[in-house]
Amino acid sequence: MMKRCAVLCLCALLWASWAQAQNSGPNLRQSIVYFLNFRSEAQKELDQIKLLLERESKEARHPYTEQYLLYTDLGARIEQAMALSLDLCDLYFIYSRATYCFAKEEKNYLLSRIDEISASLERLLDKPFVELKDVAPEDAAKMQGQRDAFLNRVRQLRAVVAASLPAIKR
């Protein structure tokens, strides 16, 4: 009778821990897929910005237009965010392949690197953009949309990182 009770308690405990793990956010593989999707979306946006910069280079006041300054800044931020997402992808991939081989110090290093990358993403969000003063309203709306899309994508990336940390901290 005691053995059955112990087995039943053990099964209930395992089921509860499994259910908690399922609700703790994306697992490592889902996070890796998200990082790769983030990179491909960012690459598409960067290609669009490069096209806009090429068109802008034909403008008479080329290096001094607000559009040029904004698109140059936005392109640099997108490239930086892509590099950070690939760093995250590498860290998560390595950890997912060697989960049980990590010592405590290695795991702490991994977590500190993830925190550093998350802080770098936060700095990208906090850094102010060029203010649009001398721009046509339709161009200003388009540029504002591109800025907002970039900021939302980086916020979502940070949210995925924060939600997936419990999978690493276990």
TORPA-4810 file (N, C-alpha, C, O; in nm, 3 decimals):
<nodes>
NODE_1_0.082_-0.119_0.000_0.000_0.000_0.000_0.088_0.126_0.000_0.058_0.223_-0.070_M
NODE_2_0.195_0.125_0.079_0.285_0.240_0.086_0.354_0.263_-0.046_0.375_0.377_-0.087_M
NODE_3_0.391_0.152_-0.113_0.459_0.166_-0.241_0.368_0.232_-0.344_0.413_0.318_-0.419_K
NODE_4_0.241_0.194_-0.347_0.146_0.253_-0.440_0.126_0.402_-0.410_0.119_0.484_-0.502_R
NODE_5_0.119_0.434_-0.286_0.102_0.575_-0.246_0.226_0.656_-0.286_0.214_0.769_-0.333_C
NODE_6_0.344_0.598_-0.266_0.467_0.668_-0.302_0.476_0.686_-0.454_0.516_0.793_-0.501_A
NODE_7_0.439_0.584_-0.530_0.441_0.594_-0.676_0.340_0.698_-0.723_0.368_0.777_-0.813_V
NODE_8_0.222_0.698_-0.661_0.120_0.796_-0.697_0.167_0.938_-0.666_0.147_1.028_-0.748_L
NODE_9_0.229_0.959_-0.553_0.283_1.091_-0.517_0.395_1.133_-0.613_0.402_1.249_-0.653_C
NODE_10_0.481_1.040_-0.648_0.589_1.068_-0.741_0.534_1.106_-0.878_0.583_1.200_-0.941_L
NODE_11_0.434_1.034_-0.925_0.372_1.066_-1.055_0.306_1.204_-1.051_0.317_1.281_-1.146_C
NODE_12_0.238_1.234_-0.941_0.175_1.366_-0.929_0.280_1.476_-0.928_0.260_1.581_-0.989_A
NODE_13_0.390_1.453_-0.860_0.498_1.552_-0.855_0.560_1.572_-0.993_0.584_1.685_-1.035_L
NODE_14_0.585_1.463_-1.063_0.641_1.474_-1.199_0.544_1.544_-1.294_0.586_1.625_-1.376_L
NODE_15_0.416_1.512_-1.283_0.318_1.577_-1.368_0.310_1.727_-1.339_0.301_1.808_-1.431_W
NODE_16_0.315_1.763_-1.212_0.310_1.906_-1.175_0.434_1.979_-1.224_0.422_2.092_-1.273_A
NODE_17_0.551_1.919_-1.213_0.673_1.984_-1.262_0.672_1.994_-1.414_0.721_2.093_-1.469_S
NODE_18_0.618_1.893_-1.482_0.608_1.898_-1.627_0.512_2.009_-1.670_0.541_2.084_-1.764_W
NODE_19_0.399_2.021_-1.602_0.301_2.126_-1.634_0.361_2.264_-1.610_0.338_2.356_-1.687_A
NODE_20_0.437_2.278_-1.502_0.501_2.407_-1.474_0.605_2.440_-1.579_0.619_2.555_-1.619_Q
NODE_21_0.678_2.339_-1.624_0.780_2.362_-1.727_0.715_2.400_-1.859_0.771_2.480_-1.935_A
NODE_22_0.599_2.347_-1.889_0.530_2.381_-2.012_0.482_2.525_-2.012_0.474_2.588_-2.117_Q
NODE_23_0.450_2.580_-1.896_0.400_2.716_-1.884_0.510_2.817_-1.858_0.481_2.935_-1.843_N
NODE_24_0.635_2.775_-1.854_0.743_2.866_-1.818_0.798_2.943_-1.937_0.900_3.011_-1.922_S
NODE_25_0.737_2.935_-2.052_0.784_3.010_-2.167_0.838_2.918_-2.273_0.829_2.796_-2.262_G
NODE_26_0.896_2.977_-2.377_0.947_2.895_-2.487_1.067_2.811_-2.443_1.147_2.853_-2.360_P
NODE_27_1.076_2.693_-2.502_1.193_2.610_-2.470_1.310_2.657_-2.555_1.298_2.754_-2.630_N
NODE_28_1.423_2.590_-2.543_1.544_2.634_-2.611_1.530_2.628_-2.763_1.573_2.721_-2.832_L
NODE_29_1.471_2.524_-2.815_1.457_2.512_-2.961_1.362_2.617_-3.016_1.387_2.674_-3.122_R
NODE_30_1.253_2.643_-2.946_1.161_2.746_-2.990_1.230_2.882_-2.989_1.207_2.964_-3.078_Q
NODE_31_1.313_2.906_-2.891_1.387_3.032_-2.884_1.485_3.044_-2.999_1.499_3.151_-3.058_S
NODE_32_1.554_2.935_-3.031_1.649_2.937_-3.142_1.577_2.969_-3.273_1.625_3.048_-3.353_I
NODE_33_1.462_2.907_-3.293_1.384_2.934_-3.414_1.341_3.080_-3.417_1.345_3.145_-3.522_V
NODE_34_1.300_3.133_-3.302_1.260_3.274_-3.296_1.379_3.364_-3.331_1.361_3.461_-3.405_Y
NODE_35_1.497_3.335_-3.279_1.614_3.418_-3.308_1.647_3.416_-3.458_1.682_3.519_-3.515_F
NODE_36_1.635_3.301_-3.519_1.662_3.291_-3.663_1.556_3.365_-3.744_1.588_3.431_-3.843_L
NODE_37_1.429_3.356_-3.702_1.324_3.432_-3.769_1.345_3.581_-3.751_1.322_3.659_-3.844_N
NODE_38_1.387_3.622_-3.633_1.416_3.763_-3.607_1.523_3.812_-3.704_1.513_3.921_-3.760_F
NODE_39_1.626_3.731_-3.722_1.735_3.770_-3.811_1.687_3.784_-3.955_1.725_3.879_-4.024_R
NODE_40_1.605_3.691_-4.001_1.558_3.699_-4.140_1.465_3.819_-4.160_1.471_3.885_-4.264_S
NODE_41_1.378_3.847_-4.063_1.292_3.965_-4.073_1.375_4.093_-4.070_1.348_4.187_-4.145_E
NODE_42_1.474_4.096_-3.985_1.560_4.214_-3.977_1.640_4.232_-4.107_1.663_4.345_-4.150_A
NODE_43_1.680_4.122_-4.168_1.753_4.131_-4.294_1.665_4.190_-4.404_1.710_4.270_-4.485_Q
NODE_44_1.537_4.149_-4.407_1.444_4.205_-4.504_1.428_4.356_-4.482_1.430_4.434_-4.578_K
NODE_45_1.413_4.395_-4.357_1.398_4.537_-4.327_1.526_4.614_-4.362_1.519_4.726_-4.413_E
NODE_46_1.640_4.554_-4.337_1.767_4.619_-4.370_1.782_4.635_-4.521_1.833_4.737_-4.567_L
NODE_47_1.738_4.538_-4.598_1.742_4.549_-4.744_1.653_4.664_-4.791_1.691_4.739_-4.881_D
NODE_48_1.536_4.679_-4.732_1.447_4.790_-4.767_1.513_4.924_-4.734_1.503_5.018_-4.812_Q
NODE_49_1.578_4.931_-4.622_1.643_5.056_-4.581_1.759_5.088_-4.674_1.782_5.205_-4.707_I
NODE_50_1.832_4.987_-4.717_1.941_5.010_-4.813_1.888_5.064_-4.944_1.950_5.151_-5.006_K
NODE_51_1.773_5.013_-4.988_1.711_5.068_-5.109_1.672_5.214_-5.090_1.693_5.297_-5.177_L
NODE_52_1.614_5.242_-4.975_1.576_5.381_-4.946_1.699_5.472_-4.939_1.693_5.587_-4.983_L
NODE_53_1.808_5.422_-4.886_1.932_5.501_-4.880_1.989_5.525_-5.020_2.044_5.631_-5.047_L
NODE_54_1.975_5.426_-5.108_2.020_5.445_-5.245_1.940_5.554_-5.314_1.996_5.638_-5.385_E
NODE_55_1.807_5.553_-5.293_1.723_5.659_-5.349_1.759_5.794_-5.289_1.761_5.895_-5.359_R
NODE_56_1.786_5.794_-5.161_1.818_5.918_-5.090_1.952_5.973_-5.136_1.973_6.095_-5.132_E
NODE_57_2.044_5.888_-5.180_2.176_5.935_-5.224_2.167_6.018_-5.351_2.260_6.091_-5.384_S
NODE_58_2.056_6.007_-5.422_2.037_6.086_-5.543_1.981_6.225_-5.513_1.973_6.310_-5.602_K
NODE_59_1.943_6.248_-5.389_1.891_6.378_-5.347_2.004_6.482_-5.350_2.120_6.449_-5.325_E
NODE_60_1.968_6.605_-5.381_2.069_6.712_-5.393_2.139_6.738_-5.260_2.260_6.761_-5.257_A
NODE_61_2.065_6.736_-5.150_2.125_6.761_-5.019_2.164_6.629_-4.951_2.152_6.616_-4.829_R
NODE_62_2.208_6.533_-5.026_2.225_6.393_-4.986_2.271_6.367_-4.842_2.191_6.310_-4.767_H
NODE_63_2.388_6.402_-4.800_2.425_6.355_-4.665_2.360_6.436_-4.553_2.377_6.403_-4.436_P
NODE_64_2.287_6.540_-4.587_2.233_6.628_-4.482_2.083_6.616_-4.464_2.025_6.691_-4.385_Y
NODE_65_2.019_6.526_-4.532_1.874_6.513_-4.516_1.843_6.431_-4.391_1.921_6.345_-4.351_T
NODE_66_1.728_6.459_-4.332_1.687_6.386_-4.212_1.659_6.239_-4.245_1.685_6.150_-4.163_E
NODE_67_1.606_6.215_-4.364_1.581_6.077_-4.403_1.711_5.998_-4.407_1.716_5.884_-4.359_Q
NODE_68_1.815_6.056_-4.463_1.944_5.987_-4.469_1.997_5.957_-4.330_2.044_5.847_-4.302_Y
NODE_69_1.989_6.057_-4.242_2.037_6.036_-4.105_1.957_5.928_-4.033_2.014_5.842_-3.966_L
NODE_70_1.825_5.934_-4.048_1.740_5.835_-3.981_1.766_5.695_-4.036_1.781_5.600_-3.959_L
NODE_71_1.769_5.681_-4.168_1.787_5.549_-4.227_1.926_5.492_-4.199_1.941_5.371_-4.182_Y
NODE_72_2.026_5.579_-4.195_2.160_5.532_-4.161_2.164_5.481_-4.017_2.219_5.375_-3.989_T
NODE_73_2.103_5.558_-3.926_2.097_5.518_-3.785_2.015_5.390_-3.769_2.056_5.298_-3.698_D
NODE_74_1.901_5.384_-3.834_1.815_5.267_-3.824_1.884_5.143_-3.881_1.873_5.034_-3.824_L
NODE_75_1.954_5.159_-3.993_2.027_5.047_-4.051_2.135_4.996_-3.957_2.154_4.875_-3.944_G
NODE_76_2.207_5.087_-3.893_2.311_5.045_-3.798_2.249_4.973_-3.678_2.305_4.874_-3.629_A
NODE_77_2.135_5.022_-3.631_2.069_4.955_-3.518_2.018_4.816_-3.557_2.028_4.722_-3.479_R
NODE_78_1.965_4.805_-3.676_1.917_4.674_-3.722_2.033_4.576_-3.732_2.020_4.460_-3.690_I
NODE_79_2.145_4.620_-3.787_2.262_4.532_-3.797_2.310_4.489_-3.659_2.348_4.374_-3.639_E
NODE_80_2.309_4.582_-3.563_2.351_4.548_-3.428_2.253_4.449_-3.364_2.296_4.355_-3.298_Q
NODE_81_2.123_4.471_-3.383_2.024_4.379_-3.328_2.036_4.241_-3.392_2.018_4.139_-3.325_A
NODE_82_2.066_4.236_-3.523_2.085_4.107_-3.589_2.205_4.034_-3.530_2.198_3.913_-3.506_M
NODE_83_2.313_4.105_-3.508_2.432_4.043_-3.451_2.403_3.991_-3.310_2.447_3.881_-3.274_A
NODE_84_2.330_4.068_-3.231_2.297_4.024_-3.095_2.204_3.903_-3.099_2.217_3.813_-3.016_L
NODE_85_2.110_3.900_-3.193_2.020_3.784_-3.200_2.096_3.659_-3.243_2.064_3.549_-3.198_S
NODE_86_2.195_3.675_-3.330_2.277_3.559_-3.368_2.364_3.512_-3.252_2.388_3.392_-3.236_L
NODE_87_2.413_3.607_-3.170_2.487_3.568_-3.050_2.397_3.487_-2.956_2.439_3.386_-2.901_D
NODE_88_2.274_3.535_-2.939_2.179_3.462_-2.855_2.152_3.323_-2.913_2.147_3.224_-2.840_L
NODE_89_2.135_3.317_-3.043_2.109_3.189_-3.109_2.225_3.093_-3.084_2.202_2.976_-3.054_C
NODE_90_2.347_3.142_-3.096_2.465_3.057_-3.071_2.467_3.008_-2.926_2.490_2.889_-2.901_D
NODE_91_2.444_3.098_-2.833_2.447_3.059_-2.691_2.340_2.955_-2.660_2.367_2.856_-2.592_L
NODE_92_2.219_2.976_-2.710_2.110_2.883_-2.685_2.138_2.749_-2.754_2.109_2.643_-2.698_Y
NODE_93_2.194_2.753_-2.875_2.223_2.628_-2.947_2.328_2.547_-2.872_2.313_2.427_-2.853_F
NODE_94_2.435_2.613_-2.831_2.540_2.544_-2.757_2.485_2.486_-2.628_2.513_2.371_-2.593_I
NODE_95_2.405_2.565_-2.557_2.349_2.515_-2.431_2.252_2.399_-2.456_2.249_2.304_-2.378_Y
NODE_96_2.175_2.407_-2.563_2.079_2.299_-2.588_2.150_2.168_-2.625_2.096_2.060_-2.600_S
NODE_97_2.268_2.177_-2.683_2.344_2.057_-2.721_2.419_1.997_-2.604_2.445_1.877_-2.602_R
NODE_98_2.455_2.079_-2.507_2.538_2.030_-2.396_2.477_2.064_-2.262_2.549_2.097_-2.167_A
NODE_99_2.348_2.057_-2.251_2.276_2.098_-2.130_2.332_2.033_-2.004_2.352_2.100_-1.903_T
NODE_100_2.356_1.905_-2.010_2.397_1.834_-1.890_2.548_1.835_-1.867_2.595_1.784_-1.766_Y
NODE_101_2.623_1.893_-1.959_2.768_1.897_-1.946_2.818_2.026_-1.882_2.936_2.038_-1.851_C
NODE_102_2.730_2.122_-1.861_2.773_2.251_-1.809_2.796_2.246_-1.658_2.715_2.192_-1.583_F
NODE_103_2.908_2.303_-1.618_2.935_2.321_-1.475_2.863_2.448_-1.430_2.812_2.524_-1.512_A
NODE_104_2.862_2.469_-1.301_2.792_2.586_-1.246_2.855_2.715_-1.298_2.782_2.810_-1.330_K
NODE_105_2.987_2.722_-1.307_3.055_2.843_-1.354_3.022_2.870_-1.501_3.003_2.985_-1.541_E
NODE_106_3.017_2.764_-1.580_2.985_2.781_-1.721_2.842_2.829_-1.740_2.815_2.914_-1.825_E
NODE_107_2.752_2.776_-1.660_2.613_2.818_-1.667_2.599_2.964_-1.624_2.523_3.040_-1.684_K
NODE_108_2.672_3.002_-1.521_2.670_3.141_-1.476_2.726_3.234_-1.584_2.675_3.345_-1.604_N
NODE_109_2.831_3.190_-1.653_2.886_3.269_-1.762_2.783_3.285_-1.874_2.765_3.394_-1.928_Y
NODE_110_2.717_3.176_-1.907_2.614_3.179_-2.009_2.503_3.277_-1.972_2.460_3.358_-2.055_L
NODE_111_2.457_3.271_-1.848_2.352_3.362_-1.803_2.399_3.507_-1.801_2.322_3.597_-1.833_L
NODE_112_2.525_3.529_-1.765_2.576_3.667_-1.766_2.586_3.720_-1.909_2.559_3.838_-1.932_S
NODE_113_2.625_3.635_-2.005_2.630_3.678_-2.146_2.491_3.712_-2.197_2.473_3.810_-2.270_R
NODE_114_2.393_3.632_-2.160_2.255_3.659_-2.201_2.208_3.791_-2.140_2.141_3.869_-2.207_I
NODE_115_2.242_3.815_-2.014_2.207_3.943_-1.950_2.275_4.061_-2.020_2.214_4.166_-2.038_D
NODE_116_2.401_4.044_-2.059_2.472_4.151_-2.130_2.407_4.180_-2.265_2.393_4.296_-2.303_E
NODE_117_2.368_4.076_-2.335_2.303_4.095_-2.464_2.168_4.162_-2.446_2.131_4.250_-2.524_I
NODE_118_2.095_4.123_-2.344_1.966_4.185_-2.316_1.984_4.333_-2.280_1.904_4.417_-2.320_S
NODE_119_2.089_4.364_-2.205_2.117_4.504_-2.172_2.156_4.583_-2.297_2.119_4.700_-2.310_A
NODE_120_2.229_4.522_-2.388_2.262_4.588_-2.515_2.138_4.615_-2.597_2.126_4.720_-2.660_S
NODE_121_2.045_4.521_-2.597_1.919_4.543_-2.667_1.840_4.656_-2.602_1.776_4.736_-2.671_L
NODE_122_1.844_4.663_-2.470_1.776_4.773_-2.399_1.838_4.907_-2.435_1.766_5.006_-2.452_E
NODE_123_1.970_4.912_-2.448_2.036_5.037_-2.488_1.995_5.078_-2.629_1.980_5.196_-2.658_R
NODE_124_1.976_4.979_-2.717_1.927_5.010_-2.851_1.788_5.074_-2.845_1.758_5.165_-2.923_L
NODE_125_1.706_5.027_-2.754_1.572_5.082_-2.740_1.574_5.223_-2.679_1.495_5.309_-2.717_L
NODE_126_1.664_5.244_-2.585_1.667_5.371_-2.512_1.734_5.484_-2.589_1.708_5.601_-2.563_D
NODE_127_1.820_5.449_-2.683_1.892_5.551_-2.759_1.793_5.629_-2.846_1.718_5.568_-2.923_K
NODE_128_1.791_5.762_-2.835_1.693_5.840_-2.911_1.725_5.843_-3.060_1.841_5.837_-3.100_P
NODE_129_1.621_5.852_-3.140_1.634_5.865_-3.285_1.643_6.012_-3.323_1.618_6.101_-3.241_F
NODE_130_1.679_6.036_-3.447_1.681_6.172_-3.502_1.538_6.224_-3.506_1.446_6.153_-3.547_V
NODE_131_1.520_6.348_-3.464_1.386_6.408_-3.470_1.357_6.453_-3.612_1.443_6.510_-3.679_E
NODE_132_1.236_6.426_-3.657_1.195_6.460_-3.792_1.126_6.596_-3.791_1.013_6.608_-3.743_L
NODE_133_1.192_6.697_-3.844_1.135_6.832_-3.846_1.099_6.875_-3.988_0.988_6.921_-4.013_K
NODE_134_1.193_6.859_-4.079_1.177_6.910_-4.215_1.146_6.796_-4.312_1.219_6.774_-4.408_D
NODE_135_1.036_6.724_-4.284_1.000_6.608_-4.366_0.852_6.618_-4.401_0.771_6.664_-4.320_V
NODE_136_0.819_6.575_-4.521_0.678_6.572_-4.562_0.600_6.478_-4.471_0.654_6.377_-4.426_A
NODE_137_0.473_6.510_-4.443_0.394_6.427_-4.350_0.386_6.279_-4.389_0.393_6.193_-4.302_P
NODE_138_0.372_6.249_-4.519_0.364_6.107_-4.559_0.497_6.037_-4.540_0.501_5.919_-4.505_E
NODE_139_0.608_6.108_-4.563_0.740_6.049_-4.538_0.763_6.031_-4.388_0.820_5.930_-4.345_D
NODE_140_0.719_6.129_-4.310_0.735_6.119_-4.165_0.657_6.000_-4.109_0.706_5.930_-4.021_A
NODE_141_0.537_5.978_-4.160_0.456_5.865_-4.114_0.524_5.732_-4.151_0.524_5.638_-4.072_A
NODE_142_0.580_5.726_-4.271_0.649_5.604_-4.314_0.771_5.577_-4.227_0.794_5.464_-4.184_K
NODE_143_0.850_5.681_-4.202_0.970_5.664_-4.119_0.933_5.629_-3.976_1.000_5.548_-3.912_M
NODE_144_0.827_5.691_-3.924_0.781_5.659_-3.789_0.736_5.513_-3.782_0.762_5.445_-3.682_Q
NODE_145_0.670_5.465_-3.886_0.628_5.326_-3.891_0.747_5.230_-3.889_0.743_5.126_-3.824_G
NODE_146_0.852_5.266_-3.963_0.971_5.181_-3.966_1.042_5.181_-3.831_1.090_5.078_-3.785_Q
NODE_147_1.048_5.297_-3.768_1.108_5.302_-3.633_1.028_5.219_-3.535_1.084_5.141_-3.458_R
NODE_148_0.896_5.235_-3.539_0.810_5.161_-3.446_0.820_5.010_-3.469_0.821_4.933_-3.374_D
NODE_149_0.828_4.969_-3.597_0.841_4.826_-3.627_0.971_4.772_-3.570_0.974_4.663_-3.512_A
NODE_150_1.079_4.847_-3.585_1.208_4.805_-3.530_1.201_4.795_-3.378_1.244_4.695_-3.320_F
NODE_151_1.147_4.898_-3.314_1.139_4.899_-3.167_1.053_4.785_-3.116_1.088_4.720_-3.017_L
NODE_152_0.941_4.758_-3.181_0.854_4.648_-3.139_0.923_4.513_-3.156_0.909_4.425_-3.071_N
NODE_153_0.996_4.497_-3.264_1.067_4.371_-3.287_1.173_4.347_-3.180_1.189_4.235_-3.132_R
NODE_154_1.245_4.452_-3.142_1.348_4.437_-3.039_1.283_4.411_-2.903_1.334_4.332_-2.824_V
NODE_155_1.171_4.478_-2.876_1.100_4.451_-2.749_1.053_4.306_-2.742_1.063_4.242_-2.637_R
NODE_156_1.002_4.254_-2.853_0.959_4.114_-2.856_1.077_4.020_-2.837_1.065_3.917_-2.771_Q
NODE_157_1.191_4.055_-2.897_1.311_3.973_-2.878_1.350_3.970_-2.731_1.382_3.863_-2.678_L
NODE_158_1.348_4.084_-2.664_1.381_4.088_-2.522_1.280_4.007_-2.441_1.316_3.942_-2.343_R
NODE_159_1.153_4.013_-2.480_1.050_3.937_-2.409_1.072_3.786_-2.425_1.053_3.711_-2.329_A
NODE_160_1.113_3.742_-2.543_1.141_3.600_-2.564_1.259_3.557_-2.480_1.259_3.449_-2.421_V
NODE_161_1.361_3.641_-2.475_1.479_3.609_-2.393_1.438_3.596_-2.246_1.477_3.501_-2.178_V
NODE_162_1.361_3.693_-2.198_1.318_3.688_-2.057_1.229_3.567_-2.030_1.240_3.505_-1.924_A
NODE_163_1.143_3.532_-2.124_1.053_3.419_-2.103_1.124_3.284_-2.114_1.079_3.186_-2.056_A
NODE_164_1.236_3.280_-2.188_1.305_3.152_-2.206_1.414_3.128_-2.101_1.467_3.018_-2.092_S
NODE_165_1.446_3.228_-2.022_1.550_3.210_-1.920_1.519_3.099_-1.819_1.611_3.030_-1.776_L
NODE_166_1.393_3.078_-1.779_1.368_2.967_-1.687_1.411_2.831_-1.742_1.446_2.741_-1.666_P
NODE_167_1.407_2.815_-1.874_1.451_2.688_-1.934_1.600_2.668_-1.914_1.646_2.554_-1.906_A
NODE_168_1.676_2.777_-1.906_1.821_2.766_-1.886_1.854_2.758_-1.738_1.947_2.687_-1.699_I
NODE_169_1.780_2.827_-1.656_1.811_2.834_-1.512_1.778_2.705_-1.439_1.822_2.686_-1.325_K
NODE_170_1.702_2.616_-1.500_1.666_2.490_-1.433_1.787_2.407_-1.403_1.775_2.298_-1.347_R
</nodes>
